[in-house]
Amino acid sequence: MNIRKVDLNLLVYLNVLLEERNVSKAASKLALTQPTMSNALKRLRELFDDPLLVRTAEGMTPTEKATKLKPEIVSLLSLAEKITQPDKDFSPEQSSVTFRIMCNDYIEATLLAPFIQSVLSGAPKINFDLFGPGDIRLSDLEKGHIDLAINRFTSLPKTFHQSSIWRDNFCCLLHKDHAYTEQLSLDSYLHSEHVWVNRAGWGAETAVANQSSGHKLGWVDEALAQLDQSRNIRVYTRHYGLAGLLVAQPQLIATLPRRQAMLYKDNQDLRIVRVPFQIVPIETKMIWSPLLQHSKAHQWLRRSLIEFSASVADR
């Protein structure tokens, strides 16, 4: 039997006919005319090559084949009803799900750590699995294996959905006894030694030496290049958290997104001061696969992150 040629509505009619055992009652229950139901019974008999219902002294009685078909039809219709129901609204209090998110340690520390802390108690069955930019491939996101990627993105496939998280300005984080705190000038900045914090972006980073051979080092050094200047970089790292540790003594300056630097605002030995030149703010976005666009759980995650990000101050 070719299922594509079968009118599946007939199974609905047969289920009601077997329940009512009466053509008129079945027609009334389905809001059909009696001739329509009689025609449906005729087609069903042809389809199954069986009378299905026969007249006896007790009325219309199911045949042996009809009796065997009944539980299978009920199961099939129950499944059809289940898969055609719209998704229920996501309930963070009761739903069980693991969200997989790709981000760097700047986003982990400034956004995801406080966000996760804010939802843990009210969402006891929601878990989080965090990946670094070098841990996944673009295809992982395209296939929906990763829920969100949060980072700076210069170019993306048009199929991805995206939403802006925030724009963050830059500042200098350094020890309170560093000479730059006394003279916030470009000359003083350039004569200091620096921590470079950046990474290539998406995917595994190739082993390219960070030298001044035309290699773009990131926002800070691109801004300096506009002034025909460069800084003395002593340490290169891809981890923002390490920069905060390196400036614990008065020798190095770390030029960081302000929200990252603000994590140290209560450290009595460190200072957060201005950068002596203009740097284009860093724009952070979250992106996701179109396969997850209509997921209720995913919609909750995106909405909650956007709302929470507005509470993370950069001042």
Long-range contacts (C-beta under 8 A, 24 or more apart in sequence): 1-47, 6-47, 7-43, 8-80, 10-40, 10-43, 10-44, 10-47, 11-73, 11-76, 11-77, 12-77, 13-37, 13-40, 13-41, 13-44, 14-44, 14-52, 14-66, 14-69, 14-73, 15-70, 15-73, 15-74, 15-77, 17-41, 17-44, 17-52, 17-53, 18-52, 18-53, 18-62, 18-66, 18-69, 18-70, 18-73, 21-53, 21-59, 21-60, 21-61, 21-62, 22-59, 22-60, 23-60, 87-295, 87-296, 88-296, 89-296, 90-296, 90-297, 90-299, 90-300, 92-119, 92-122, 92-123, 92-126, 92-300, 92-304, 93-122, 93-123, 93-124, 94-125, 95-123, 95-125, 95-126, 95-297, 96-125, 96-126, 97-125, 97-126, 97-127, 97-297, 98-126, 98-127, 98-128, 98-129, 99-126, 99-127, 99-128, 99-129, 99-147, 99-148, 99-297, 99-301, 100-128, 100-129, 100-130, 100-131, 100-145, 100-146, 100-147, 100-148, 101-128, 101-129, 101-130, 101-131, 101-146, 101-147, 101-148, 101-149, 101-150, 102-130, 102-131, 102-132, 102-133, 102-135, 102-136, 102-141, 102-146, 102-148, 102-149, 102-150, 102-151, 103-130, 103-131, 103-132, 103-133, 103-149, 103-150, 103-151, 104-132, 104-133, 104-151, 104-199, 104-238, 104-240, 105-132, 105-239, 105-240, 105-241, 106-240, 106-257, 106-259, 106-260, 107-150, 107-151, 107-165, 107-284, 109-240, 109-241, 109-260, 109-263, 110-257, 110-259, 110-260, 110-262, 110-263, 110-312, 111-150, 111-165, 111-305, 111-308, 111-309, 111-312, 112-150, 114-308, 114-312, 115-304, 115-305, 115-308, 118-308, 119-304, 133-199, 133-201, 133-202, 133-203, 133-205, 134-203, 134-204, 134-205, 136-203, 137-203, 138-202, 138-203, 141-287, 141-288, 141-289, 142-289, 143-289, 143-291, 144-289, 144-291, 144-292, 147-288, 147-292, 147-298, 147-301, 148-286, 148-287, 148-288, 148-301, 148-302, 148-305, 149-202, 149-286, 149-287, 149-288, 150-284, 150-285, 150-286, 150-287, 151-201, 151-202, 151-284, 151-285, 152-201, 152-282, 152-283, 152-284, 152-285, 153-201, 153-202, 153-285, 153-287, 154-201, 156-287, 159-289, 159-290, 160-287, 160-288, 160-289, 160-290, 161-287, 161-288, 161-289, 161-290, 161-293, 162-285, 162-286, 162-287, 162-288, 163-285, 163-286, 163-302, 163-306, 164-283, 164-284, 164-285, 165-284, 165-285, 165-286, 165-305, 165-306, 165-309, 166-259, 166-283, 166-284, 166-309, 166-312, 166-314, 167-281, 167-282, 167-283, 167-284, 168-257, 168-258, 168-259, 168-260, 168-281, 168-282, 168-284, 168-314, 169-257, 169-258, 169-279, 169-281, 169-314, 170-219, 170-220, 170-255, 170-256, 170-257, 170-258, 170-275, 170-279, 170-281, 170-282, 171-255, 171-256, 171-258, 171-261, 171-272, 171-273, 171-274, 171-275, 172-253, 172-254, 172-255, 172-256, 172-261, 172-272, 172-273, 172-274, 172-275, 173-243, 173-244, 173-247, 173-253, 173-254, 173-255, 173-256, 173-260, 173-261, 173-264, 173-270, 173-271, 173-272, 174-247, 174-250, 174-252, 174-253, 174-254, 174-270, 174-271, 174-273, 175-247, 175-248, 175-249, 175-250, 175-251, 175-269, 175-270, 175-271, 176-250, 176-268, 176-269, 176-270, 176-271, 177-250, 178-247, 178-250, 178-251, 178-253, 178-271, 179-250, 180-253, 180-273, 181-271, 181-273, 184-273, 184-274, 184-276, 185-276, 186-227, 186-229, 186-276, 186-277, 188-276, 189-231, 189-253, 189-275, 189-276, 189-277, 190-229, 190-230, 190-231, 190-232, 191-232, 192-231, 192-232, 192-252, 192-253, 193-232, 193-233, 193-234, 193-251, 193-252, 193-253, 194-231, 194-232, 194-233, 194-234, 194-235, 194-252, 194-253, 194-254, 194-255, 195-233, 195-234, 195-235, 195-237, 195-242, 195-243, 195-246, 195-247, 195-252, 195-253, 195-254, 195-255, 196-220, 196-221, 196-233, 196-235, 196-236, 196-237, 197-237, 197-238, 197-239, 197-240, 197-242, 197-243, 197-254, 197-255, 197-256, 198-238, 199-238, 205-238, 210-236, 219-279, 219-280, 219-282, 220-255, 220-275, 220-279, 223-277, 223-278, 223-279, 223-280, 224-277, 227-277, 244-270, 255-279, 257-282, 258-314, 258-315, 259-312, 259-313, 259-314, 262-313, 262-314, 262-315
